[in-house]
Amino acid sequence: MTVDTAIQLDRVLKATIRQVYDAWTRPELLARWYCPNPALQLTIEADVRVGGEYVVAMGPHIVRGSYTEIDEPRLIAFTWYWQGAESEVSQVRVELFEVEGGTRMVLDHTGLENAEDVANHLQGWEGNLPRLVDVLSA
C-alpha cells in the first residue's frame, strides 16, 4: 500500500497577488498568521531570496529551512525542517495566480514522512489559512 506523503491546498483569496505575496514574505506580516495556535508566541526571521534562510519559532516549536525558488510575486518555494526532530526535510511550494475576485493560492507540501505527518501538517496549514485571510482583510 502506498501512502500519499503530500498536501495540496488550493484557495482563492480576496486580495491582490501583491498582498498575498507580501503576507508570505514579510516577517512582520508572517508573524500575524503563520502559526495555527494563536496562543503561542510567534517570531519569524526570513531572508527571502534563493539560498536565504528562515526560522519560525512557534512557542517551543521551531521550523527552519531555506528558500529554493523565488519568482516575485508568483512563487515562493522553501525547504521545511522541524528543529530537534528526527524528521526528513520536506518542501513547500506556494504558487499565486491572479484570478477574478482575487488571488488563487496553491500550496504544495511534499516529502512528508507518513500518514500521521501528513495529517499533522494538514491540520497546521488549515489552521493557518483563516488567520491569513484575517491579515489580508485587515
N, C-alpha and C positions, 0 to 999 in steps of 0.2 A: 504494500500500500504506500502511495506517495503522499506526503504531507505538503500542502502549499505553505511555503515559508515567505510569503509576500503579502503586503497590504496595498490596496489601491483605494483611495478616496477621491471622488470626483464631485465637486461642488461649484455652483455659481454663486458668487459673492456680489452683493450690491455695492461695488466700489470700483474705482478705476484700476487699471493694471498697475499704475504707479503706486497707488495707495497699498495695494496688496503686496507688491514687491517690497516697498518700504517696511511694511509690517513684518516681513520675513528677514530683513537685512539690517534694520536699525536697532541696535541694542536697547534703546530707551522704549521702543515700541514692543519689541520681543518680550521685554520684562513685564509687560502688561497682560500677556496672554499665553506664553509658551510653557505653562505648567497646568496640567489638568486639575490640580488641587490648589485652589486659591489660598488655602490656609498655610501653605509652605512659603517660606521666604525664597524669592527667585532673584538670582543675579546672573547676568549674562555678559560675557566678553566675546566679541566677534570681529575678526579681521576678514571681512568679506571680499576675498579675491582668491583666485585659483592658487592653492597651496597655503592660504591663510587658515588659521585655526580658530576654533570656537570652544568655549567652555560654558555649560549651563549648569548651575547649581540650583537644584530644587530641594531646598532643605538639605537633608543629608545625602540626597541622590545626585550624582554628578555624571552628566553625559558630556562627552567631548568628541571632537573629530576635526576634519579639515575639509575645506571646500575643494571639490574636484572639477566643477564646471560652474561658470557664471556667464549668463548672457542677459545682461540688464536690458529691460525689465521682465524678461520672459522665462528665465530658467535659473534655478538655484539647485545645485546638487552637492551633497556632502556625505562624508562617512559618519557613522554613529557608533559610539562605543561607551558602555557603562563603566566608569572608573571603579576599580575594586571588584568587579565581577569577572568571573572566568567565562566570558562570552566572546563570541566572534564579532568582528567588525561587520556591521551591516551598512547599507547605503540608502540614502533618502534622496529623492528627485522630486522637485516641485516645478511643474510647468504651468505657465499662466498664458491665457488666451483672452483677447478682447472679444466679448460677445454682446449681443443685445441685452441691455439691462445690467451690465457689469463685467465681471471677470470670471472666467472658468478657471478653476484651480484643480489640477490633477496631481495628487501626491502619491508617489510610489515609494514604499519602504520595503526593500528586498534584502535577502540574505539573512533573514531571521532564522533562529535555530530549530524551532519545533512549533507544534500547535499551541503550546502554552505561551511561548514567546510571542507568537502572532497575536494571540488573544490579549495578552497584557499590553502590547504596543497599540493594538487597535483601540482598546479602551482608553489609553492615553491620548492618542490622536483625536478620537471622537470627543474626549473631554476638553481638548484644547479648542476645537472649532467654534463652539459657542462664544468662547472668550475672544477669539479672533474676530468674529462678527461684531461683538461689542466694541472692540477697538476701532474697527473700520467704520462703525456708525457714529462714533464719538465726534 
